[in-house]
């Protein structure tokens, strides 16, 4: 018999049970549900709705149930539709009539909303911490390969040489924005719905502000209907995770390219690659491909929840049960990707000589030629045209750009631009990709990472 069966003359049909039960996936919430229930019990005691002895019994009972879950010995009852009802049923078994008081002044609606906010708050914190760890890994890999440079690309065509540190730090800055969004979402998540009841509160003298403080929430709800129906915090967390996934996917795509024989800028460690069941020579960058692929799953989870929420009337509807599996899945998958990508980067060996040869492609000096002409007083559009014509002639005649420039311009200062590494060194402006600007950027990034860790 379910805990709400009093009004009904027939038990739930098996097909409806199979459709509506959620214990099979929401049991992962047990610790957070028990955390919320313990705060609720303390609130009941403060309101005089249970005695101090009853409060102690209920708290001890909840600790026992938590230990059963922790040990994997908790046995689901036939009537346990979800983890919340399972915990209440078990509390009543252990504590009798005292256990039956645990749901006083509470509905599953505010109970579930509270539990899910507690879970989401912790999940956001864990994801933000994992993202910061990946950021630190990228910074460290850059520092360990401080002299390495490679081509920067636009349209996947060689554009200008950049330091590897600069390239990796570009990813770190995007990840920093992900952490900022996560922490901002955590702030909006950190509001307690406990005490809202089914939708309209209760006549019993509870204090939602008290239980909010016990649970570490910044505040209690202001409107009971909004409290039980709001899943903005889930949608926002899923969006933040999906955008983080987009950034991780971009990094994965880059690793796939860098580790091909065609690019050969880097090699992943054997512990972060796989082989082929048929082709003995293969060394596949599966970790990067899976990082790329998981993004679709994360975006799909967000899209699915938004469609579920669209058009729901106030206040609680059972549709909201569909908020959990997308959230659980996205949290699990993004944490897996963050950890695996961090390991992949740490395992990499960079082929600095190969990357440098590609970055020293003479055609990449074209912008330096144009800027030297601008420095001599030529309008940029005219300088761009002159440099482009030199490149065109070199390609048509099958000659090096250095030879063509010598023929056309024959000025020593242009010849020095073709010395390997010189073009990279020209990038001196604030935030640029050259060595001169690198130190300032590293200081800014270190400060930002430290600031975000402090906020976390």
RALIN-V881654 format. One line per field, one symbol per residue. phi: phi as a letter, one per 20 degrees, with the letter a starting at -180 (. if undefined). psi: psi as a letter, one per 30 degrees, with the letter a starting at -180 (. if undefined). burial: 1 if it has 24 or more other C-alpha atoms within 12 Angstrom, else 0. A space follows every 50 residues. Layout:
phi=???
psi=???
burial=???
This chain:
phi=.ffdfgeddcfffgffgffefcggceffegffffgfffffffffffemec fffffffffffffffffffgemdfdfefeffbffffffffffffdmffff efegmbdfffffffgfffffgffgffffffffffgfffffffffcgefcb fecclldgdbfcfggffffffffffffffgfffffffffeceefofmfac nbeeeecgfffffgemffaegdcffffedfcgfffffffffffgffffff ffgffgffefffelfbcffgfcccddfddfefcdefgfffffffgfffff ffffffffffnfffdfcfgfffeegffgfffffffffgfffgffffefde effffffffegfffegfffgfffffeofgffffffffffffgfgffemdf fffffffedkcgfffffefgnfggffedfgneeeffeffffffffgffff ffffff
psi=klfgfefkfklkkeeeeeefkgeffgffgeeeeeeeeeeeeeeeeffgfl leeeeeeeeeeeeeeeeeeefgfkkklfgjelfeeeeeeeeeeegbeeef ffgkgklfefeeeeeeeeeeeeeeeeeeeeeeeeeeeeeeeeefhefkll kkkkggkkdlklkeeeeefeeeeeeeeeeeeeeeeeeffhkkfkffaefg alflhljfeeeeeegglflllfkeeeeffkgeeeeeeeeeeeeeeeeeee eeeeeeeeglfeehflkklefgllakfejffkjkheeeeeeeefeeeeee eeeeeeeefkgklkdklfeffgfeeeeeeeeeeeeeeeeeeeeeeffkkk ieeeeeeefgkffffeeeeeeeeefgfkkeeeeeeeeeeeeeeeeefhlk eeeeeeeeehkefeefffkkfeeeffiflkglgleefeeeeeeeeeeeee eeeee.
burial=00100000000000000000111001111111111111111111110011 00011011101111110010000001001111111111111100100111 11111111111111111111111111111111111111111100111111 11000001111111111111111111111111111111111111111111 10000111111101111011101111111111111111111111111111 11111101100011111100011000000000111111111111111111 11011101100000111011111111111111111111111111111111 11011111111111111111111000000000100111011001000001 11111000000001101101111111100011111011001100110110 011001
